[in-house]
Amino acid sequence: AVQMKATLTRSGRDYVDLVYRLAAKAAAAGADIVAFPEYSGLPLLGMIPGMEKTLAQAGSLAEAVGPAGDVLEVFRFLGPYADRAYRGAFSSVSRELGIYIVSGSMVLPDETGNHTTMRSLGYIFGPRGELAGKYCKTHLMPVESDWGVDPGDSMSTFNMGGVIVAVPICMDATYFETFRIARLYGADLVVVPSANNEPYNLWYALRGIWPRVQESQVYGIGASMVGTFAGQTFTGRSAILAPIELSPGGDGMLAQASTYDNEEIVLAQIDIPMLYKFRADDPLRFNLPLYRKYLPAMYRAAQTARQQSAAQSSKERNDTWER
């Protein structure tokens, strides 16, 4: 797990150097799979002329560039080049080091059908630099919705050297359903890139990945963004997790960063055969007929209610501005 400090880079080459420096530390210690945090592509904003000074004086991205909708336009403007630089960096570094890399995420253009939308997404690259998969954030934070980011609508799994991996992003891990879906899809390891812009609190931080790992009988990697960016302070202790019964300390932790605000590399070894034996000895019982019968309609109804509430709130804000 790469605990990455938020910063800016002035070119694609600088970004490659940043990714390489962090991944090389992990690879030198023997890592086969290296996971970066959510918004690992934020340094690429430094390629926009004048952005470094603007961000240094702002309290948020929206404050730096204008109304919330303008944030998405910045990502959209940078999108084609940022996507090439982002993918190129992780592809070349994974090839150079001979490792699997989970890139974390960035708001990037995503081709869907016959049009392009902006999503919070990331990529998986194999040890030859090949693109092994893409994943999207499905549960957005309110600020991301305000920007106009589109959520993803599916969960995928990827084979990384024989380990089946799923990658929900940050808020996705707050909901137990995402991990349950990942487990039903065969996941052995669930990677959660995150970027929490809040004061660090152990119990608040554990509301996501830790209980999800215990409920789903999987290994977990939590990779956190830390440091200050555009007036926002990101905190988190990156960690590698396991079911309590498989952790030496009986606390569900295989390894954890020693700080919540500094750059660190967190390493641990996972044992897939041991995980399979644990599952066989104490199997989970999924009620698939119940899920199929009730959950899709429940979630559709909830989604409709949220959309109606958001539309009403937007109308009320517009009416207030008009008055």
C-alpha positions in Angstrom: 0.0 0.0 0.0 1.4 3.4 -1.1 0.6 6.2 1.4 1.1 9.0 -1.1 1.5 12.7 -0.1 -0.6 15.1 -2.2 1.6 17.3 -4.4 1.9 18.8 -7.9 4.1 17.8 -10.8 4.8 20.1 -13.7 5.1 17.6 -16.5 4.2 14.0 -17.4 7.9 13.1 -16.9 7.8 14.5 -13.4 4.7 12.4 -12.7 6.4 9.2 -14.0 9.4 10.0 -11.6 7.0 10.4 -8.7 5.2 7.1 -9.4 8.4 5.2 -10.0 10.0 6.5 -6.8 7.1 5.2 -4.7 6.5 1.9 -6.5 10.2 1.2 -6.5 10.4 1.3 -2.7 7.7 -1.3 -2.5 9.1 -3.5 -5.3 12.6 -3.4 -3.7 11.0 -4.8 -0.5 9.5 -7.7 -2.5 6.0 -6.4 -3.3 4.2 -8.2 -6.2 1.0 -6.0 -6.0 1.4 -2.2 -5.3 -1.7 -0.1 -4.7 -1.9 3.7 -5.0 -4.5 5.9 -3.3 -7.6 7.6 -4.6 -6.9 10.8 -6.5 -3.4 9.7 -7.2 -3.6 11.7 -10.5 -4.1 15.1 -8.7 -0.4 15.9 -9.2 -1.1 16.2 -12.9 -3.1 19.4 -12.3 0.3 21.0 -11.9 0.7 20.9 -15.7 -1.9 23.7 -16.0 -0.1 27.1 -16.2 -0.6 29.1 -13.0 -2.5 26.3 -11.2 0.2 25.8 -8.5 -0.1 29.4 -7.3 -3.9 29.3 -7.6 -4.2 26.1 -5.5 -1.8 27.4 -2.9 -4.1 30.3 -2.2 -7.4 28.4 -2.3 -9.4 26.5 0.3 -10.8 24.0 -2.1 -10.7 23.0 -5.8 -14.0 24.8 -6.3 -12.6 27.9 -4.7 -9.6 27.8 -6.9 -11.4 27.5 -10.2 -14.8 29.0 -9.6 -18.3 27.4 -9.2 -18.5 23.6 -8.6 -19.3 22.9 -12.2 -16.0 24.5 -13.3 -14.0 21.9 -11.4 -15.3 19.3 -13.8 -14.4 21.5 -16.7 -10.8 21.7 -15.5 -10.7 17.9 -15.4 -12.3 17.7 -18.8 -9.9 20.2 -20.2 -6.9 18.3 -18.9 -8.6 14.9 -19.6 -7.1 13.7 -22.8 -3.5 14.5 -21.9 -3.9 13.6 -18.2 -5.3 10.2 -19.2 -2.4 9.5 -21.5 0.1 10.7 -18.8 -1.6 8.8 -16.1 -1.8 5.5 -18.0 1.6 5.9 -19.4 3.2 6.5 -16.0 1.7 3.4 -14.4 2.2 1.2 -17.4 5.9 2.1 -17.8 6.6 1.7 -14.1 4.9 -1.6 -13.8 6.8 -2.9 -16.8 10.1 -1.5 -15.4 9.6 -3.1 -12.0 7.8 -6.3 -13.1 4.9 -5.8 -10.7 1.1 -5.4 -10.7 0.0 -1.9 -10.0 -3.4 -0.7 -8.9 -3.3 3.0 -10.0 -5.7 4.4 -7.4 -8.0 6.9 -9.2 -8.4 10.2 -11.0 -11.3 12.0 -12.6 -10.7 11.1 -16.2 -12.7 10.8 -19.5 -14.5 7.4 -19.9 -15.9 6.1 -23.2 -19.4 4.8 -22.6 -21.3 3.7 -25.6 -21.2 6.5 -28.2 -20.3 9.3 -25.8 -17.6 10.3 -23.3 -18.4 11.0 -19.6 -16.2 12.0 -16.7 -15.7 9.4 -14.0 -13.5 8.7 -11.0 -11.6 5.7 -12.3 -8.4 3.8 -12.2 -6.5 1.1 -14.0 -4.7 -2.1 -13.2 -1.4 -2.8 -15.0 0.4 -6.1 -15.2 4.2 -6.9 -14.9 4.7 -6.4 -18.7 3.1 -3.0 -18.5 -0.1 -4.4 -20.1 -3.5 -2.9 -19.2 -5.2 -5.6 -17.1 -8.4 -3.8 -16.2 -10.3 -0.6 -15.4 -12.6 0.2 -12.5 -14.9 3.1 -11.6 -16.2 4.6 -8.3 -19.8 3.8 -7.9 -20.7 5.7 -4.7 -19.7 9.4 -5.1 -19.1 11.9 -2.3 -21.6 14.9 -2.4 -18.8 17.2 -3.6 -18.1 14.9 -6.6 -21.8 14.8 -7.5 -21.8 18.6 -7.3 -18.9 18.8 -9.7 -20.9 16.6 -12.2 -18.8 13.4 -12.0 -20.8 10.4 -13.2 -20.8 7.3 -11.0 -19.9 3.8 -12.3 -22.6 1.2 -12.2 -20.7 -2.2 -11.9 -18.2 -4.1 -9.9 -15.4 -6.1 -11.7 -12.8 -8.5 -10.6 -9.3 -9.0 -12.0 -6.8 -11.9 -12.0 -3.5 -10.6 -10.7 -1.0 -13.5 -10.8 -3.6 -16.0 -9.6 -5.2 -13.7 -7.0 -8.7 -12.5 -7.8 -8.9 -8.8 -7.0 -11.7 -6.2 -6.8 -11.2 -2.4 -6.4 -14.0 -0.4 -4.9 -12.9 3.3 -4.4 -13.1 5.0 -1.0 -16.8 5.7 -0.3 -17.7 2.4 -2.1 -16.3 0.5 0.9 -18.7 2.3 3.3 -21.4 0.0 2.0 -21.3 -3.7 2.8 -23.0 -4.6 -0.5 -19.9 -3.7 -2.6 -17.7 -6.2 -0.8 -20.5 -8.8 -0.8 -20.7 -8.5 -4.6 -16.9 -8.7 -4.9 -16.9 -11.9 -2.8 -19.7 -13.4 -4.9 -17.6 -12.6 -8.0 -14.7 -14.6 -6.4 -12.5 -11.9 -4.9 -9.8 -13.0 -2.6 -8.3 -9.5 -2.2 -10.1 -6.2 -2.2 -8.1 -3.0 -2.7 -9.6 0.3 -1.5 -7.9 3.5 -2.7 -9.0 6.4 -0.5 -8.6 10.1 0.0 -10.3 11.3 3.2 -10.2 15.1 3.7 -11.0 15.0 7.4 -9.1 15.1 10.7 -7.8 11.6 11.5 -9.9 9.5 13.8 -9.1 5.8 14.2 -12.7 4.7 14.6 -14.1 6.9 11.9 -11.4 5.7 9.6 -12.3 2.1 10.3 -15.9 2.5 9.2 -15.0 1.3 5.7 -12.5 -1.4 4.8 -12.0 -3.1 8.2 -15.5 -4.3 8.9 -16.0 -5.1 5.2 -12.9 -7.5 5.3 -14.4 -9.2 8.3 -17.8 -9.6 6.8 -16.6 -10.9 3.5 -13.6 -13.2 4.5 -11.1 -11.5 2.1 -7.8 -9.8 2.4 -7.8 -6.0 2.1 -5.4 -3.3 1.0 -6.2 0.3 2.0 -4.0 2.9 0.3 -4.5 6.5 1.6 -3.8 9.9 0.2 -2.3 12.3 2.8 -1.1 15.8 3.1 -2.6 19.2 2.2 -3.9 20.0 -1.3 -5.9 23.1 -2.3 -6.6 23.9 1.3 -7.9 20.4 2.1 -6.0 18.2 4.5 -6.1 14.4 3.7 -5.4 11.8 6.4 -5.4 8.1 6.7 -3.3 5.2 7.8 -2.7 2.8 4.9 -3.0 -0.8 5.9 -3.1 -4.4 4.8 -5.9 -6.3 6.5 -7.1 -9.9 7.0 -9.9 -11.7 8.8 -9.3 -11.5 12.5 -8.6 -15.2 12.6 -5.8 -14.9 10.1 -4.0 -11.9 11.7 -1.2 -12.6 14.1 -2.3 -10.0 16.5 -6.0 -11.0 16.4 -6.9 -7.4 15.3 -7.5 -7.9 11.6 -4.2 -6.0 10.7 -1.3 -7.6 8.9 0.6 -4.2 8.6 -0.3 -0.5 9.1 1.3 2.8 8.5 2.9 4.3 11.6 1.5 7.8 10.7 -1.6 9.2 9.2 -0.1 12.3 7.5 3.3 11.2 6.1 4.5 9.3 3.0 4.9 5.6 3.8 5.0 2.2 2.1 3.2 -0.6 3.9 4.0 -4.2 3.2 2.7 -7.6 4.2 2.4 -11.1 2.8 -1.0 -12.7 2.2 -1.6 -16.4 2.1 -4.3 -17.4 -0.3 -4.4 -21.2 0.5 -4.8 -20.3 4.2 -7.7 -18.0 3.3 -9.4 -20.8 1.4 -9.0 -23.2 4.3 -10.4 -20.6 6.7 -13.4 -20.1 4.4 -14.0 -23.9 4.1 -13.9 -24.3 7.9 -16.2 -21.4 8.6 -18.2 -20.7 5.4 -20.3 -17.6 4.7 -23.9 -18.2 3.8 -25.3 -16.0 1.1 -29.1 -15.8 0.6 -29.0 -15.3 -3.2 -32.8 -15.9 -3.7 -33.5 -13.2 -1.1 -31.1 -10.7 -2.8 -32.6 -11.3 -6.2 -36.1 -11.0 -5.0 -35.9 -7.8 -3.0 -32.7 -5.8 -3.4 -32.8 -4.6 -7.0 -36.2 -3.0 -6.5 -35.2 -1.6 -3.2 -32.1 0.1 -4.6 -34.0 1.4 -7.6 -36.6 3.0 -5.3 -33.9 4.5 -3.2 -32.1 5.9 -6.2 -35.3 7.4 -7.5 -36.0 9.1 -4.2 -32.4 10.5 -4.0 -32.7 11.9 -7.6 -36.0 13.5 -6.8 -34.6 15.0 -3.6 -31.5 16.3 -5.4 -33.7 17.9 -8.1 -35.9 19.6 -5.5 -32.8 20.9 -3.6 -31.4 22.2 -6.9 -34.7 24.0 -7.7 -34.8 25.5 -4.2 -31.3 26.8 -4.6 -32.1 28.3 -8.0 -35.2 30.0 -6.6 -33.2 31.4 -3.7 -30.6 32.9 -6.1 -33.4 34.4 -8.3 -35.0 36.0 -5.3 
